[in-house]
């Protein structure tokens, strides 16, 4: 996480950006970076235009009403919910009762995600049309999704918020490396060069954030376990990100449809491991305020899913990727605890990378 939903949607946005850029040039009517399967042109006879549909079958009733104000509102909701879920989860994991309940917590977020998608897929909302696939087909991806969530959760439990979020920036160079090695997909040279300060900055932050320079910082800095979990989570999330692209093509599903199948399967998988992996607390010893925070975390997860849909539908997957990087900057700034060494370097590098990739896509 910051939550299952936060990671999953944002990881998919980078992959959808390439597809969205190509699709947007194929339809003259598309104004949001997503290709529309239904025509919105008015006929010469004066008939009303037909409602446009998104690639996943959802009806977009009035594309003309998509406004900059609506995009800014949902971007604000998405950003605040992401910031909220990171700081809320960190507070929850600092409680000894929940520090070793990562599997249960991940399952809880998967359930929240499943319920959210179930509601917004109903005809009365029509955000997307559900599409089912066989359990055997989705099981490998559901397993990968579990590691993609649990390892970052463990990292957040044993490290500072600043280090946790900075380490997640390494997803970009790792995904680029995997695509280059296994799929021969390269990125522009200037985008690749911008990843050098990203990796350097993460290395500097890792070094200084694991050192307690004052007695007050003892027990509050990032531990060695936090570093191991962070980098393991980056590797797992990078492989998961690339794998999602394969499943998009294999199952011919949108991100929402894919997540609609993944989340329930992942939740069921984790139920088998909870008795062996988690230490269940005595519920009567947990204060009411902690249960309230857990419910808040689930609410934030639902808001992230909902707002991400409107961001992609209203401004395209490329804009969604930029929003994701902006959230990273916001969380790092708010979680700046002890030292700024390396943070500016890492953030500056990821901004340079974003600009370089956006320019390359516009020129393509």
C-alpha positions as CSV (number, residue, x, y, z in Angstrom):
1,X,0.0,0.0,0.0
2,X,-0.3,3.0,0.8
3,X,-3.1,0.7,0.3
4,X,-3.9,-2.0,-2.1
5,X,-5.9,0.3,-4.3
6,X,-3.3,3.1,-4.3
7,X,-0.6,0.8,-5.6
8,X,-2.5,-1.2,-8.1
9,X,-4.2,1.7,-9.9
10,X,-1.1,3.8,-10.0
11,X,1.1,1.0,-11.3
12,X,-1.4,0.3,-14.0
13,X,-1.6,4.0,-15.0
14,X,2.0,3.9,-16.3
15,X,1.2,0.9,-18.6
16,X,-2.1,2.4,-19.7
17,X,-0.4,5.7,-20.6
18,X,1.3,4.2,-23.7
19,X,-1.9,2.5,-24.9
20,X,-3.9,5.7,-24.2
21,X,-1.5,7.8,-26.2
22,X,-2.0,5.5,-29.3
23,X,-5.7,5.2,-28.9
24,X,-6.2,9.0,-28.6
25,X,-4.8,9.5,-32.1
26,X,-7.1,6.9,-33.6
27,X,-10.4,8.7,-32.7
28,X,-11.0,12.3,-33.7
29,X,-13.8,12.5,-31.1
30,X,-11.7,11.6,-28.1
31,X,-11.0,14.6,-25.8
32,X,-9.6,12.7,-22.7
33,X,-6.8,10.5,-24.0
34,X,-9.1,7.4,-24.1
35,X,-10.4,6.0,-27.3
36,X,-14.2,6.0,-27.5
37,X,-15.9,3.0,-29.1
38,X,-19.1,4.8,-29.8
39,X,-19.4,7.7,-32.2
40,X,-20.5,11.1,-31.0
41,X,-20.8,12.8,-34.3
42,X,-24.2,14.3,-35.1
43,X,-25.6,13.2,-38.4
44,X,-26.6,15.7,-41.2
45,X,-30.3,14.9,-40.5
46,X,-30.0,16.6,-37.1
47,X,-30.3,13.5,-34.9
48,X,-29.0,13.6,-31.3
49,X,-25.5,12.2,-31.0
50,X,-25.3,8.7,-29.5
51,X,-23.7,8.3,-26.1
52,X,-20.0,7.5,-26.2
53,X,-18.7,4.4,-24.5
54,X,-15.3,3.9,-22.9
55,X,-13.1,0.9,-23.8
56,X,-14.4,-1.2,-20.9
57,X,-18.0,-0.7,-21.9
58,X,-19.0,2.0,-19.5
59,X,-21.2,4.7,-20.9
60,X,-19.9,8.2,-21.0
61,X,-23.2,10.1,-21.1
62,X,-22.0,13.6,-22.0
63,X,-18.3,14.0,-22.9
64,X,-18.8,17.8,-23.3
65,X,-19.4,18.2,-19.6
66,X,-16.0,16.9,-18.7
67,X,-14.4,20.1,-17.3
68,X,-11.2,21.2,-15.8
69,X,-12.9,21.9,-12.6
70,X,-14.2,18.3,-12.3
71,X,-10.6,17.0,-13.0
72,X,-9.1,19.3,-10.3
73,X,-11.7,18.2,-7.8
74,X,-11.1,14.5,-8.3
75,X,-7.3,15.0,-8.4
76,X,-7.6,16.8,-5.1
77,X,-9.7,13.9,-3.6
78,X,-7.2,11.4,-5.0
79,X,-4.2,13.2,-3.6
80,X,-5.7,13.8,-0.1
81,X,-6.9,10.2,0.1
82,X,-3.4,8.9,-0.9
83,X,-1.7,11.1,1.7
84,X,-4.3,10.1,4.3
85,X,-3.9,6.4,3.7
86,X,-0.1,6.5,4.0
87,X,-0.1,8.4,7.3
88,X,-3.1,6.5,8.7
89,X,-1.5,3.1,7.8
90,X,1.8,4.2,9.4
91,X,0.0,5.1,12.6
92,X,-1.8,1.8,12.6
93,X,1.5,-0.2,12.0
94,X,3.2,1.7,14.8
95,X,0.7,0.0,17.2
96,X,2.3,-3.2,18.5
97,X,-1.1,-4.9,18.2
98,X,-1.1,-4.5,14.4
99,X,2.6,-4.5,13.5
100,X,2.4,-8.2,12.7
101,X,-1.0,-8.2,11.0
102,X,0.1,-7.3,7.5
103,X,-1.7,-10.2,5.8
104,X,-5.0,-9.4,7.5
105,X,-4.6,-5.7,6.7
106,X,-4.0,-6.5,3.0
107,X,-7.0,-8.8,2.9
108,X,-9.1,-6.0,4.5
109,X,-8.1,-3.6,1.8
110,X,-8.7,-6.1,-1.0
111,X,-12.3,-6.5,0.4
112,X,-12.8,-2.7,0.4
113,X,-11.5,-2.5,-3.2
114,X,-13.8,-5.4,-4.2
115,X,-16.9,-3.8,-2.7
116,X,-16.1,-0.4,-4.2
117,X,-15.7,-1.9,-7.7
118,X,-18.9,-4.0,-7.2
119,X,-20.9,-0.9,-6.4
120,X,-19.6,1.4,-9.2
121,X,-20.0,-1.4,-11.8
122,X,-23.8,-1.6,-11.2
123,X,-25.9,-0.2,-14.1
124,X,-27.1,2.6,-11.9
125,X,-23.6,4.0,-11.8
126,X,-22.1,2.4,-15.0
127,X,-18.5,3.4,-14.4
128,X,-17.4,0.2,-16.1
129,X,-18.9,-3.1,-17.3
130,X,-17.8,-6.2,-15.3
131,X,-16.0,-8.9,-17.2
132,X,-15.2,-12.2,-15.6
133,X,-12.4,-14.7,-16.2
134,X,-11.6,-18.1,-14.9
135,X,-10.0,-18.4,-11.4
136,X,-7.1,-20.4,-12.8
137,X,-6.3,-17.6,-15.3
138,X,-6.3,-14.9,-12.7
139,X,-4.7,-16.8,-9.8
140,X,-1.0,-16.2,-10.7
141,X,-1.7,-12.4,-11.0
142,X,-3.6,-12.5,-7.7
143,X,-0.7,-14.1,-6.0
144,X,1.6,-11.5,-7.4
145,X,-0.8,-8.8,-6.2
146,X,-0.5,-10.1,-2.6
147,X,3.3,-9.7,-2.6
148,X,2.9,-6.3,-4.3
149,X,0.9,-5.1,-1.2
150,X,2.3,-7.0,1.7
151,X,6.0,-6.3,1.2
152,X,5.5,-2.5,0.9
153,X,3.2,-2.7,4.0
154,X,6.1,-4.4,5.9
155,X,8.4,-1.6,4.7
156,X,6.0,1.1,6.0
157,X,5.9,-0.7,9.4
158,X,9.6,-0.8,9.8
159,X,10.7,2.5,8.2
160,X,9.9,6.2,8.1
161,X,7.3,7.6,5.8
162,X,10.0,9.6,3.9
163,X,12.1,6.5,3.2
164,X,9.1,4.4,2.3
165,X,7.9,6.8,-0.3
166,X,11.3,7.6,-1.7
167,X,12.1,3.9,-2.1
168,X,8.9,3.5,-4.1
169,X,10.3,5.9,-6.7
170,X,12.6,3.1,-7.7
171,X,9.6,1.4,-9.4
172,X,10.2,3.6,-12.4
173,X,13.8,2.6,-13.1
174,X,13.1,-1.1,-12.2
175,X,10.2,-1.3,-14.6
176,X,12.2,0.4,-17.4
177,X,15.0,-2.2,-16.8
178,X,12.7,-5.2,-16.9
179,X,11.1,-3.9,-20.1
180,X,14.5,-3.4,-21.7
181,X,15.9,-6.8,-20.7
182,X,13.0,-9.0,-21.3
183,X,10.9,-7.2,-23.9
184,X,13.4,-5.0,-25.7
185,X,11.3,-1.9,-24.9
186,X,13.5,1.1,-24.4
187,X,12.9,4.7,-23.1
188,X,14.4,7.9,-24.5
189,X,18.1,8.5,-23.6
190,X,17.4,11.7,-21.7
191,X,14.7,9.9,-19.7
192,X,17.2,7.1,-18.9
193,X,19.8,9.6,-17.8
194,X,17.3,11.3,-15.5
195,X,17.0,8.0,-13.6
196,X,20.6,8.3,-12.4
197,X,19.9,11.0,-9.8
198,X,16.8,9.1,-8.8
199,X,18.8,6.0,-7.9
200,X,21.5,8.1,-6.3
201,X,19.0,10.1,-4.2
202,X,17.4,6.9,-3.0
203,X,20.8,5.5,-2.0
204,X,21.6,8.7,0.0
205,X,18.3,8.7,1.7
206,X,18.7,5.0,2.6
207,X,22.1,5.6,4.2
208,X,21.1,8.6,6.3
209,X,17.6,7.5,7.2
210,X,18.9,4.3,8.9
211,X,21.1,6.4,11.2
212,X,19.9,7.8,14.5
213,X,21.8,11.0,15.1
214,X,19.9,11.9,18.4
215,X,18.7,9.9,21.3
216,X,15.1,10.9,20.4
217,X,15.4,9.2,17.0
218,X,16.3,5.8,18.5
219,X,13.6,3.4,17.4
220,X,12.0,5.9,15.0
221,X,14.4,5.7,12.1
222,X,14.3,3.2,9.3
223,X,15.5,-0.3,10.3
224,X,17.6,-2.7,8.3
225,X,14.4,-4.9,8.0
226,X,12.6,-1.8,6.6
227,X,15.2,-1.4,3.9
228,X,15.1,-5.1,3.0
229,X,11.3,-5.1,2.8
230,X,11.4,-1.8,0.8
231,X,13.7,-3.1,-1.9
232,X,12.0,-6.5,-2.0
233,X,8.7,-4.7,-2.4
234,X,10.1,-2.6,-5.3
235,X,11.2,-5.7,-7.1
236,X,7.9,-7.5,-6.5
237,X,5.9,-4.4,-7.6
238,X,8.0,-3.9,-10.7
239,X,7.5,-7.5,-11.8
240,X,3.8,-7.1,-11.0
241,X,3.6,-3.9,-13.1
242,X,5.1,-5.5,-16.1
243,X,2.9,-8.6,-15.7
244,X,-0.2,-6.5,-15.6
245,X,0.5,-5.4,-19.2
246,X,0.6,-9.0,-20.3
247,X,-2.7,-9.8,-18.6
248,X,-4.3,-6.7,-20.2
249,X,-3.6,-8.1,-23.6
250,X,-4.2,-11.8,-22.6
251,X,-7.6,-11.2,-21.1
252,X,-8.6,-8.1,-23.1
253,X,-9.6,-6.2,-20.0
254,X,-9.3,-2.6,-18.7
255,X,-7.6,-1.9,-15.4
256,X,-11.0,-1.7,-13.6
257,X,-12.1,-5.1,-15.0
258,X,-8.8,-6.7,-14.2
259,X,-8.8,-5.4,-10.6
260,X,-12.5,-6.5,-10.3
261,X,-11.2,-10.1,-10.8
262,X,-7.9,-9.8,-8.9
263,X,-9.1,-8.2,-5.6
264,X,-11.6,-10.9,-4.5
265,X,-9.2,-13.7,-5.6
266,X,-6.3,-12.1,-3.6
267,X,-8.4,-11.7,-0.5
268,X,-9.4,-15.3,-0.6
269,X,-5.8,-16.4,-1.0
270,X,-4.6,-14.4,2.0
271,X,-7.3,-16.1,4.2
272,X,-5.3,-19.3,4.0
273,X,-2.1,-17.6,5.3
274,X,-3.5,-15.4,8.0
275,X,-3.4,-18.1,10.8
276,X,0.3,-18.8,10.1
277,X,1.6,-15.3,9.2
278,X,-0.2,-13.0,11.5
279,X,-0.3,-12.4,15.3
280,X,-3.9,-11.7,16.1
281,X,-4.3,-9.2,18.9
282,X,-6.8,-9.4,21.8
283,X,-9.5,-7.2,20.3
284,X,-10.6,-5.9,23.7
285,X,-7.2,-4.4,24.2
286,X,-7.4,-2.4,21.0
287,X,-8.7,1.1,21.6
288,X,-11.8,2.4,19.7
289,X,-9.6,5.1,18.0
290,X,-7.5,2.4,16.4
291,X,-10.6,0.7,14.9
292,X,-11.7,4.0,13.6
293,X,-8.4,4.5,11.9
294,X,-8.7,1.1,10.2
295,X,-12.2,2.1,8.9
296,X,-10.7,5.4,7.7
297,X,-8.0,3.5,5.8
298,X,-10.6,1.4,4.1
299,X,-12.5,4.5,3.2
300,X,-9.4,6.2,1.8
301,X,-8.8,3.0,-0.3
302,X,-12.3,3.3,-1.8
303,X,-11.9,7.0,-2.6
304,X,-8.6,6.3,-4.3
305,X,-10.2,3.8,-6.6
306,X,-13.2,6.0,-7.4
307,X,-11.2,9.2,-8.0
308,X,-8.5,7.4,-10.1
309,X,-11.3,6.3,-12.5
310,X,-12.4,9.9,-13.0
311,X,-8.8,11.2,-13.4
312,X,-8.1,8.7,-16.2
313,X,-11.5,9.1,-17.8
314,X,-11.3,12.9,-17.7
315,X,-7.7,13.6,-18.6
316,X,-6.1,10.4,-19.8
317,X,-3.7,7.9,-18.3
318,X,-0.6,10.1,-18.9
319,X,-2.1,12.8,-16.7
320,X,-2.8,10.2,-14.1
321,X,0.8,9.2,-14.1
322,X,1.9,12.8,-13.5
323,X,-0.7,13.1,-10.6
324,X,0.9,10.0,-9.1
325,X,4.3,11.6,-9.1
326,X,2.9,14.8,-7.6
327,X,1.4,12.7,-4.8
328,X,4.8,11.2,-4.1
329,X,6.3,14.7,-3.8
330,X,3.5,15.7,-1.4
331,X,3.9,12.7,0.9
332,X,7.7,13.0,1.0
333,X,7.5,16.7,1.9
334,X,4.9,16.0,4.6
335,X,6.9,13.1,6.0
336,X,10.2,14.9,6.0
337,X,11.4,14.0,9.5
338,X,15.1,14.3,10.0
339,X,17.2,15.1,7.0
340,X,16.8,16.3,3.4
341,X,19.9,14.6,2.2
342,X,19.2,12.9,-1.1
343,X,15.5,13.7,-1.2
344,X,15.8,16.7,-3.5
345,X,18.0,14.6,-5.8
346,X,15.5,11.7,-6.0
347,X,12.4,14.0,-6.4
348,X,14.2,16.2,-9.0
349,X,15.2,13.1,-11.0
350,X,11.7,11.7,-11.1
351,X,10.3,15.1,-12.2
352,X,12.9,15.2,-15.0
353,X,11.9,11.7,-16.0
354,X,8.2,12.6,-16.2
355,X,8.9,15.6,-18.3
356,X,11.2,13.6,-20.7
357,X,8.6,10.8,-21.1
358,X,5.8,13.2,-21.7
359,X,7.8,15.1,-24.4
360,X,8.7,11.8,-26.1
361,X,5.0,10.7,-26.2
362,X,3.9,14.0,-27.7
363,X,6.6,13.8,-30.3
364,X,5.7,10.2,-31.2
